[in-house]
Amino acid sequence: MTFRRLQIPESLHTHVRVAGAEAWLRDLPALVADFERAWSITVGRTLEGGHEAFVAEATMDDGTPAVLKILVPRADELRHEITALRLADGEGCAQLYHAAEGAGAMLIERLGRMLSELDMTLEQRLVIMCDAAARVWRPAPNSDLQTGAAKGRWLVDFIARTWEEAGRPCSEGAVAYAIGCAERRIAAHDDERAVLVHGDVHRWNTLEASDPTERARWLAGRTGLDATAAWEWGAVERVSSGLVCHVMEMQLEARQFLEAAEYVTTVGAP
């Protein structure tokens, strides 16, 4: 059987190579065709920007626009996004129409333009991101998702190991500060207060403020949370995201994240 040729973004090619998932990429056209039949959809153009999954426009048989997303295989992590979307049920995130956990595939609501494409000030964008993220928050007991403490422990191991494997692309001080922040967040975790959260609310850009801790305080005030927690999770994610980009050969983004990590190390939490 002959399948149509899919357009694969270069960033996805890189991730596939790093993950050793070439067989998945080879079988992807057949997998897309399987979901077209199973979910009665027509798959259109590939969407750019992501590197964790193949993402393409789709149209349901009743004309509803949707998005087909098939994740690069990552063992247990395949089901986490599906679980989170089911729990959120369209509040603050895209609605989940169909899912196949074994294949890491989802058919989700097609939304509009990215926030970075809109003519808005940074302050306006922060308000939108905070409000959208807060809509997702809800208790999620027995969901089998990572707790904040478990995520912190994973990040400590990932940062320490990847920093060495990647040839130490940022200072030891930045890594030590990030790990210290993660360890404090692990210690502060409370199952009774824990809620479902989106773990990657951001936009690809370099942000600058006259007072670097002001944004953490603003986020805390806007969301009713702790400014130090917001700052320290941000410090950890700057290092871990920078290392991910470095490994993925996204050197511009890696440099931006790691330069920000070096900066927050010198400033300290609010």
MARTINU-161825 format. One record per atom (N, C-alpha, C, CB): x, y, z. Coordinates in steps of 0.1 Angstrom, whole numbers, plus 5000, padded with zeros to 4 digits. Glycine has a CB too. Example, Ala and Ser with C-alpha at 12.3 -4.5 7.8 and 13.67 -1.06 7.14 Angstrom:
BEGIN
513249435078
512349555078
513249675078
511349555090
512849785071
513749895071
512950005079
514149945057
***
This chain:
BEGIN
500849885000
500050005000
500950125000
499050005012
500550224992
501350354991
500650464999
501450394977
501450525008
500950635016
501450765011
501250615031
500650875014
501151005010
502351045018
500051115011
503151135012
504351185019
504051295029
505451235009
504451285041
504251385051
505351485052
504051315065
504951605055
505951705057
506351705072
505451855054
507651675075
508151665088
509051785092
508951525090
508751865102
509551975105
510951935109
508952055116
511952015107
513351985110
513451955125
514252095105
512752035133
512952025148
512451885152
512152125155
511351825145
510851695149
511951595144
509551675142
512551615132
513551515128
514651505138
514151565114
515051625143
516151625153
515751545166
516551765157
514551565171
514051505183
513951355180
512751555187
513551305169
513451165166
514851105166
512751145152
515751175160
517151115160
517651105174
518051205152
517551205182
518051205196
517351095204
517851345203
516051075202
515250975209
515450835204
513851015209
516050825192
516250685186
514950635181
516850595196
514050725176
512750685172
512550675157
511650775178
513550645150
513550645135
512450545130
514850605129
512250435137
511250335133
509850395134
511250205141
509650475144
508350545146
508050645134
508250625159
509150715130
508950815119
508750745106
510250905118
509450625104
509250555092
507750505091
510150435091
507150465102
505850415102
504750515103
505650315113
505150645105
504150755107
503150765096
504950885109
503450765083
502450775073
501350675074
503050765059
501650545077
500650445079
499850475091
501350305080
500450525102
499750555114
498750665112
500750585126
499150765105
498250875102
497050825094
498950985094
497350735084
496250685076
495250595085
496750595065
495850525094
494950445103
494050535111
495850365113
494550645116
493650735124
492650815115
494450835132
493050835103
492050895094
490850805092
492650925080
491050675091
489950575090
489250565104
490450445085
490050545114
489350515127
488550635133
490450485138
489050755130
488350875136
487550955125
489350965143
487450895113
486750965102
487151105101
485250955105
488451125098
489051255097
489851265083
489951295108
490051385079
490951415068
492051495073
490151485056
493251445071
494451515077
495051605066
495551415081
495251735070
495851835061
497251865063
494951955061
497551995063
498952045064
499552025077
499052185060
500851995077
501651975090
501752115096
503051915087
501652125109
501852245117
503352255122
500852255128
503952375121
505252385125
505352435139
505952495116
506552425145
506852475158
507152385169
505652555162
506552265169
506852165179
507952065175
505552095182
508451995186
509451895183
509151765190
510851945187
508051765199
507751645206
506751555199
507251685220
506151605189
505051525182
504851575168
503751545190
504251485160
503751515147
502451585149
503751395137
502251705144
501051785145
500551825132
501251895155
499251805129
498751845116
497251885117
498851725106
496851975108
495452015108
494651885103
495252125098
493451885109
492551775105
491151825104
492651655115
490251765096
488851795096
488051675098
488551865081
487051685108
486251575111
485151555100
485551595125
484451445100
483551415089
482351515089
483051275090
482051585101
480951675101
481451825098
480251675114
482751835094
483351965091
484052035102
482252045085
483951975114
484652045125
486152045124
484251975138
486752165125
488252165124
488852105136
488752305121
489952035135
490651975146
492151965143
490051835149
492851905153
494251885151
494651745155
495051995160
495351675147
495851545150
497251555156
495851455137
497551505167
498851505174
499251365177
498751605186
500451325173
500951195176
502351215182
501051105163
502451175195
503651205202
504751105198
503451195217
506051155198
507151065197
507150975209
508551145196
507450845207
507350755219
508250795231
507650615214
507550795243
508350835255
507850755267
508250985258
507550625265
507150535275
505950585283
508250505285
505950595296
504850635304
504350775301
505150615319
505250865296
504850995294
503851015283
506051085291
503650915275
502750925264
501350945269
502750795256
500950885280
499550905285
499351025294
499150785292
500351095298
500251205307
499451325301
501551255312
499751355289
499051465282
497651435280
499751505269
497351305276
495951265274
495151265287
495951125268
495751225298
495151225311
494851365315
496051155321
495751455313
495551595317
494451665309
496851675315
494451635296
493351695288
491951645292
493651665273
491951515295
490651455300
490151525312
490751305301
491151545322
490751605335
490351745333
491951595344
491051825324
490751965322
489451985315
491852035314
489151895306
487851895298
487552025291
486751865308
488652085285
488452205277
488552335285
487152195270
488752325298
488952445306
490352495306
488452425320
490652605299
492052655298
492952585288
492652645311
492352485281
493152415271
492252365260
494052295278
492852295250
492052245239
491252125244
492952205227
490052115238
489152005241
489651875234
487652035236
489651765241
490051635236
488851565230
490751545247
488951535217
487851465209
488051315210
487851515195
489251275207
489551125206
491051105212
489451065192
491350985217
492650955221
492950805219
492851005236
494150775216
494650645216
495950635224
494850595201
495850595237
497050605246
498150525241
496650565260
497850405236
498950315231
499850375220
498350185227
499250455212
499950515201
500350665204
499150515188
499950715216
500250855219
499650945210
501750875220
498350915205
497750995195
496451065201
497350915183
496251185197
495051265201
494451345189
495451365212
493151355190
492451445181
491951555190
491351375172
492351675188
491951785198
491451905190
493151825206
490751995198
490252115192
491252195185
489552195203
490952255174
491852345167
491552495172
491652335151
492552555177
492452685183
492952785172
493152705196
493052915176
493453015167
494953045167
492753145170
495353165165
496753205164
497453195177
496953345158
498753175176
499553175188
499653315194
501053125185
499753315207
499853445214
500953535209
499953425229
502053475206
503253555201
502953625187
504453455199
501853575180
501553635168
500653755169
500953535159
500053775181
499153885183
499854015187
498053845193
499254125184
499854255187
499454295201
499354365176
500154245211
499854275225
501054305232
499154155231
500954385243
502054405251
502454285260
501854525261
503654285265
504054175274
503054155286
505454195279
502654275292
501754265303
500454205299
501554405309
499854235287
498654175283
498854025281
498154245270
499953985275
500153845273
500253765286
501453815265
500953825296
501053755309
499753735316
501953845318
498853835314
497553825320
496753705314
496753955318
496853705300
496153595293
496753455297
496253615278
498053445298
498653315301
498253275315
500153325300
498353365325
497953335339
496553295340
498253455348
495653365334
494253335335
493953195328
493353445328
494553175317
494353045310
494852925319
494953035296
496052945324
496652845332
495852815345
498152885337
495352915351
494552905363
493252825361
494253035370
492752835349
491452765346
491652615346
490952805332
492852565344
493152425344
493252365358
494452395337
493552455368
493752405382
492552335387
494252515390
492752215392
491652135399
492352015406
490552095389
491751975417
492351845423
492351735413
491451815435
493351655413
493451545404
494051415412
494451575392
493351375422
493751265430
493651135422
493051245443
494551045424
494550905418
494550915402
493250835422
495151025397
495251035383
496550975377
495251185379
497450935386
498750875382
499650975375
498550755373
499351105376
500251205370
501351235380
499451335367
502451295376
503551325385
503151435394
504751375377
503551415407
503351525417
504451635415
503351475431
504251745421
505351845420
506651795426
504951975428
506551715437
507751655443
508451565433
507451585456
507651475427
508251385417
508851455405
507151285412
508151555400
508751635389
510051705393
507651745384
510051755406
511251815410
512451715411
511051875424
512151595416
513251495416
513751455403
512751365424
512751445393
513151415379
514051525374
511851395370
513651655376
514451765371
515851765377
513751895374
515951735390
517351735396
518151635389
517151695411
517651515387
518451415380
518751455366
517751275380
517751505359
517951545345
518951655343
516551585339
518851755351
519751865350
521251825353
519351975360
521451755364
522751705367
523351615356
522751635381
522551525352
523151425342
523351495328
522151305341
522351565324
522351625310
523451735309
521051685306
523651815320
524651915320
526051855318
524651995334
526351745324
527551675322
527651615308
527751555332
526651545304
526651485290
526751585279
525351395288
526151705281
526151805271
527451895271
524951895272
528351855279
529651935279
529652055288
530051965266
528752055298
528652175307
528452305300
529852185316
527252325293
527052445285
526652565293
525952415275
526552555306
526352675314
527152655327
524852695318
527252755335
528052755347
527652655357
528252895353
528552605365
528252515376
527352585386
529552465383
527552725388
526752795397
525252795393
527252935398
524952815380
523552815375
522952675378
523552845360
523652575376
523152435378
522852415393
524152325373
523852455401
523652435416
522452515421
524952485423
522352635415
521152715420
519852655416
521252865414
519752605403
518552535398
518252415407
518652505384
519252335410
519052215418
518552255432
520352125418
519152355437
518752405451
517352445451
519652515455
516952515440
515552565439
514552445438
515352655426
514952345430
514152225429
514052145442
514752125418
515152135449
515052065462
514152145472
516452055468
514152275472
513252345481
511752325476
513552495481
511552325463
510152295458
509652155462
510052315443
510652055461
510251925465
509851915480
511451825463
510651985488
510351985503
509052065506
511452055510
508652155497
507452235500
506152175494
507552375494
506352065487
505151995481
504151955492
505551875472
502851975489
501751935498
500651865490
501252055507
500451735492
499451665485
498051725487
499451525489
497851785499
496451835501
496151965493
496351875516
497252035489
497052165482
497352145467
497952265487
497752025463
498152005449
496952005439
498951865448
497252065427
496152065417
496852025404
495552205416
495951995394
496451975380
496952105375
495251925371
498152105369
498752225363
499352185349
499852285372
499352295341
500052285328
501552305331
499452385317
502352215326
503752225330
504652305321
504352095331
504052375311
504852445301
504252565295
505252345289
503752655304
503052775299
504152875296
502052825310
504452905283
505452995280
505253045265
506852935281
506153135261
506253165247
507753185244
505453305244
508053145231
509453145227
509953295225
509653065214
510553345236
511053485235
511953515246
509853585234
512653625245
513553665256
512853785263
514953715251
512653775276
511853875283
512853955292
510853805292
512554085293
513354175301
512454265310
514254255292
512954285322
512154365332
513154455339
511354285341
512654575343
513554665351
513954605364
512954795353
512954535371
513154465383
512954315380
512254515395
513954235379
513754095375
512854015384
515054025374
512754055397
511853975406
510454025406
512353985420
510254135399
508854195399
507854105392
508854335391
508354035381
507453945374
506953825383
508053895362
507853775391
507553665400
506453715410
508753615407
506653835415
505653895425
504353915418
506154025431
504353965405
503153985398
502353855395
503454065385
503153755391
502553625389
501853575402
503553525383
502653585413
502053535425
500753615429
503153555436
500853745428
499653825431
498453785422
499953965430
498753765409
497653735399
497053605402
498253745385
497853505406
497353365408
497153325422
498353275402
497453415432
497253385446
498253285451
495853335448
499453275445
500453175449
501653245456
500853095437
502653175458
503853225465
504853265455
504453115474
505353395457
506353445447
507653365446
506653595451
508153325458
509353245458
509153115450
509753215472
508053045452
507752925444
507752955429
506452865448
507053065425
507053095411
508453125405
506153215408
509253195413
510653225409
511453095408
511253325419
511453015418
512252895419
511952795408
512252825432
510652765406
510252675395
510752735382
508752655394
510652865380
511152935368
512652915366
510853075368
513352925377
514852905376
515152765372
515452935390
514452665378
514752525374
514452505360
513852435383
513252555355
512852525341
513752595331
511452565339
514352715335
515252775325
516452685323
515752915331
517052625333
518152545331
517752415324
518852505345
516652355328
516352225322
515952245307
515152155329
515152355304
514752385290
515952425282
513752495290
516952495288
518152525280
518952405277
518952615289
518952305286
519752185283
518952105273
519852105296
517652095273
516952025263
517152085249
515352035266
517152225248
517352285235
518752265231
517152435237
519752255240
521152235236
521252095230
522052245248
520651995237
520751855231
520051845218
520051755242
518951925216
518151925204
518752005193
516751965207
519952065196
520652145186
519852275182
520952065173
519052325191
518352445190
519152555197
516852445195
520252595192
521252665199
520852805203
522552675191
520152875194
519653005198
518753005210
518853075186
517752915210
516952905222
517652855234
515752805219
518652765232
519452715243
520152835250
520352605239
520752915241
521553025247
520653125254
522253095235
519453145249
518553245256
518153185270
517353265247
517853065270
517453005283
518553005293
516952855281
519752955288
520852945298
521453085302
521952865291
521353185293
521753315297
520853365308
521853415285
519553345306
518553385316
518853305329
517153355311
519253185328
519553105340
520753165348
519852955337
521753205341
522853265347
522453395354
524053295336
521553465348
521153595353
520353575366
520353675343
519353485366
518553465378
519353415389
517353375375
520453335386
521353285397
521953405405
522453195391
522253515398
522953625405
521953715412
523653705394
520653705408
519653795414
519053745427
518553825404
518753615426
518153545438
516653575439
518753605451
515953485446
514453485447
513953615454
513953365454
512753655451
512153775458
511853745473
510853815451
***
